[in-house]
Amino acid sequence: MDSARVRERMVALLARQGVSDPQVLAAMGRVERHRFVDSALANQAYEDTSLPIGLGQTISKPGVVARMLELLREPWVGSGQPLGRVLEIGTGCGYQAAVLSALAGEVYSMERLRGLHEKARENLRPFRLANLHLLLGDGMAGYPKGAPYAAIIAAAGGEALPTTWIDQLAPGGRLVAPVCQPNGAQALTVVDKTPTGIVQRFLEPVLFVPLKSGVA
């Protein structure tokens, strides 16, 4: 599949939707999303839609991925400093991890479902991303060995953010994740760890799979 032109159209759509971070747009344009979905769905890979990846999970819409990555990078834009070590909760098929690897110095990506962990490893092998580390484990526990993290991003939403994530976030770091609201709906949430404490903002509604503990 020659995806260069359709990737360009996807990036143009993301820009029209309001994504303005040039590094995020470049990374989204570089990673071939069709390599992370079943071949039968490859012709839909560059549409702004989520797609099934097995085990009841989905690959997020490009628009949601780009929005979350732009929010994640926001504190570093204009500073000239690169995004450092990042923890991703919910590897899924590996697509967002691949995009993240183009934006961060080092990425630890954790998946609790063994089948998806293996699928992501297979999908990512041809890319040879030396700064990306795939982990099988309970994402709610984070990954203390890699902490502290400049940024944490999650692709699953619970009723509250695990305190382990906040603990593993570096001072000045940022966390982006969906969080369930009192009405049961999820909202995209940004948490900044400032010198004076934790600052949390709830943004637009989103729909992600539920955050679960354990390994399966």
C-alpha positions in Angstrom: 0.0 0.0 0.0 1.4 3.4 -1.0 0.2 5.4 1.9 2.2 8.6 1.6 -0.6 10.6 -0.1 -3.3 9.4 2.2 -1.1 10.1 5.2 -0.7 13.7 3.8 -4.4 14.0 3.6 -4.8 12.7 7.1 -2.3 15.2 8.4 -4.1 18.0 6.5 -7.3 17.0 8.2 -5.7 17.0 11.6 -4.4 20.5 11.0 -7.9 21.7 10.0 -9.2 20.1 13.2 -6.9 22.4 15.1 -3.7 20.4 15.7 -0.9 22.9 15.3 2.2 21.4 16.8 4.5 20.8 13.8 6.3 17.9 15.5 3.1 16.1 16.3 1.9 16.6 12.7 5.2 15.4 11.3 5.2 12.3 13.5 1.6 11.5 12.5 2.6 11.8 8.9 5.7 9.6 9.3 4.1 6.5 11.0 2.2 4.2 8.6 -1.1 3.5 10.5 -2.2 0.8 8.1 0.6 -1.5 9.4 -1.1 -1.6 12.8 -4.5 -2.8 11.7 -5.8 -6.0 10.1 -5.2 -6.1 6.3 -9.0 -6.2 5.7 -9.2 -2.7 7.4 -6.1 -1.2 5.7 -8.3 0.9 3.4 -9.8 2.6 6.4 -6.5 3.2 8.2 -6.2 6.9 7.4 -9.8 7.8 8.1 -10.4 9.7 11.4 -12.0 6.7 13.0 -11.2 4.1 15.6 -10.8 0.5 14.4 -11.0 -2.9 16.2 -7.6 -4.6 16.9 -8.9 -7.7 18.7 -9.6 -8.7 22.3 -12.3 -6.1 22.5 -9.8 -3.2 22.1 -9.5 -0.5 19.4 -6.9 1.7 17.8 -7.8 5.3 18.6 -8.9 7.8 16.0 -5.9 9.7 14.6 -7.6 13.0 15.7 -7.7 11.8 19.3 -4.1 10.5 19.2 -2.8 13.8 17.8 -4.9 15.8 20.3 -3.5 13.9 23.3 0.1 14.1 22.0 -0.2 17.8 21.4 -1.5 18.3 25.0 1.4 16.1 26.3 4.0 18.2 24.5 2.5 21.5 25.3 4.7 22.4 28.3 7.8 21.8 26.2 6.7 23.7 23.0 8.7 26.9 22.7 11.2 25.9 25.4 13.5 24.3 22.9 13.7 21.3 25.2 12.8 17.9 23.9 10.2 15.7 25.6 12.1 13.3 27.8 11.1 9.9 29.2 7.4 9.0 28.6 5.3 6.2 30.1 2.4 5.0 27.9 -0.4 3.0 29.6 -2.1 0.7 27.1 0.1 -0.2 24.1 -2.7 -1.7 22.2 -1.5 -2.5 18.6 1.6 -0.2 19.1 0.5 2.7 16.8 0.6 5.5 19.4 3.8 4.1 20.8 5.4 4.4 17.4 4.3 8.0 17.1 5.5 8.8 20.6 8.9 7.4 19.9 9.4 10.2 17.3 8.5 12.8 19.9 10.2 11.6 23.1 13.7 10.7 24.1 12.6 7.3 25.6 9.2 5.6 25.7 8.1 2.8 28.1 4.8 1.4 26.8 2.8 -1.1 29.0 0.0 -3.5 28.0 -1.9 -5.8 30.3 -3.3 -8.1 27.6 -0.6 -10.6 26.5 -2.2 -11.1 23.1 -2.0 -7.4 22.3 1.5 -7.1 23.8 2.7 -9.7 21.3 0.8 -8.1 18.4 2.4 -4.8 19.2 5.8 -6.3 19.3 5.2 -7.9 15.9 3.8 -4.7 14.4 6.7 -2.6 15.7 9.6 -5.0 14.9 10.1 -3.7 11.4 10.4 -0.1 12.7 13.5 -0.9 14.8 12.7 1.9 17.4 15.7 1.7 19.8 14.1 4.2 22.2 10.8 2.3 22.6 10.5 -0.4 25.3 7.4 -2.7 25.4 6.3 -4.0 28.7 3.7 -6.6 29.7 2.2 -5.7 33.1 -0.5 -4.0 35.1 -0.7 -0.4 33.8 -2.4 0.8 37.0 0.9 0.1 38.8 2.8 2.1 36.3 6.5 1.2 35.8 8.5 2.4 38.8 11.9 1.2 37.4 11.6 3.9 34.6 10.4 6.7 36.8 10.4 9.6 37.1 8.6 10.4 33.8 8.4 13.7 32.0 5.0 12.7 30.8 2.5 9.9 31.1 -0.3 9.1 28.7 -3.1 6.6 29.1 -5.4 4.9 26.5 -7.9 3.7 29.0 -10.1 5.5 31.5 -11.1 4.8 35.1 -13.1 6.6 37.8 -9.9 8.2 39.1 -6.2 8.5 38.2 -4.1 5.9 40.0 -1.9 7.6 42.6 1.0 5.5 41.3 0.9 7.5 38.1 1.1 10.8 39.9 3.9 9.5 42.1 5.9 8.4 39.1 5.5 11.8 37.3 8.5 14.0 37.5 8.2 17.6 39.0 7.1 19.8 36.1 5.7 16.7 34.3 2.3 16.3 32.6 -0.2 13.4 32.5 -2.9 13.1 29.8 -5.6 10.5 30.3 -9.4 9.9 30.1 -11.2 10.0 33.4 -14.8 9.0 34.2 -17.0 11.9 35.4 -19.8 11.6 38.0 -22.3 11.2 35.1 -20.4 8.1 33.9 -19.0 9.8 30.8 -15.2 10.2 30.2 -13.4 13.5 29.8 -10.0 14.1 28.5 -8.0 15.1 31.6 -4.6 17.0 31.9 -2.7 16.9 35.1 0.4 19.0 35.8 2.8 18.4 38.7 3.7 21.9 39.6 6.0 23.2 42.5 2.8 24.2 44.4 0.9 20.9 43.8 -1.2 19.0 41.4 -3.3 21.0 38.9 -6.0 19.1 37.0 -8.1 20.2 34.1 -11.1 18.4 32.5 -11.4 19.0 28.8 -13.7 17.5 26.1 -15.6 14.3 26.3 -13.9 11.2 24.9 -14.6 7.5 24.8 -11.9 5.0 25.7 -12.0 1.4 26.9 -12.2 1.0 30.7 -9.0 1.0 32.8 -8.5 -2.4 34.4 -5.9 -3.9 36.7 -4.1 -7.2 36.4 -2.5 -9.1 33.5 -4.6 -11.3 31.2 
